[in-house]
């Protein structure tokens, strides 16, 4: 059946789509979020189910390897074109072939995802060294414009580095932000944010 799966845009929503596709024994030709234009195919609306999403990742971990589940999580953060379709094909390949799937670097259902994940992880690694913060009333504030949605990859580094501080990292590309207070964090949509102009003292420190 030529079908497009519609979901809420979250990782858990996509994994629910994967679960339902196996349940209904149909392989979607496309995915779209609820706020994107409709397609010409028959469409199936999928409501996010956290238990279904968990079962997909647990099954992937047991049948293939923990790394496979990490690749799906990180792959969902990439700017890869037709990201969901690429992830779905990767999942099918892994569940069909088991652990050897991760070594099939030249396979068309594996290679593109591995390349995209490497690029996202590399981008996040560079930002851990280049991101600069400004002190705004006791809160550290920084902004980035990454190609990939790297906030969740940056979170462990900065939450450990500034575990006693409060900070805010704004992703201008994807209009979302990482908020942190000691012991608590969240990644939430932020429609717009304008960084205040740095004062004289901060400009001197930046010059150093």
HELIX and SHEET records of a PDB file:
HELIX    1   1 UNK A   11  UNK A   24  1                                  14    
HELIX    2   2 UNK A   50  UNK A   63  1                                  14    
HELIX    3   3 UNK A   66  UNK A   75  1                                  10    
HELIX    4   4 UNK A   83  UNK A   97  1                                  15    
HELIX    5   5 UNK A   98  UNK A  103  5                                   6    
HELIX    6   6 UNK A  111  UNK A  130  1                                  20    
HELIX    7   7 UNK A  151  UNK A  161  1                                  11    
HELIX    8   8 UNK A  200  UNK A  207  1                                   8    
SHEET    1   A 3 UNK A  30  UNK A  33  0                                        
SHEET    2   A 3 UNK A   3  UNK A   7  1                                        
SHEET    3   A 3 UNK A  42  UNK A  45  1                                        
SHEET    1   B 5 UNK A 134  UNK A 136  0                                        
SHEET    2   B 5 UNK A 139  UNK A 144 -1                                        
SHEET    3   B 5 UNK A 167  UNK A 171  1                                        
SHEET    4   B 5 UNK A 176  UNK A 181 -1                                        
SHEET    5   B 5 UNK A 184  UNK A 189 -1                                        
END                                                                             
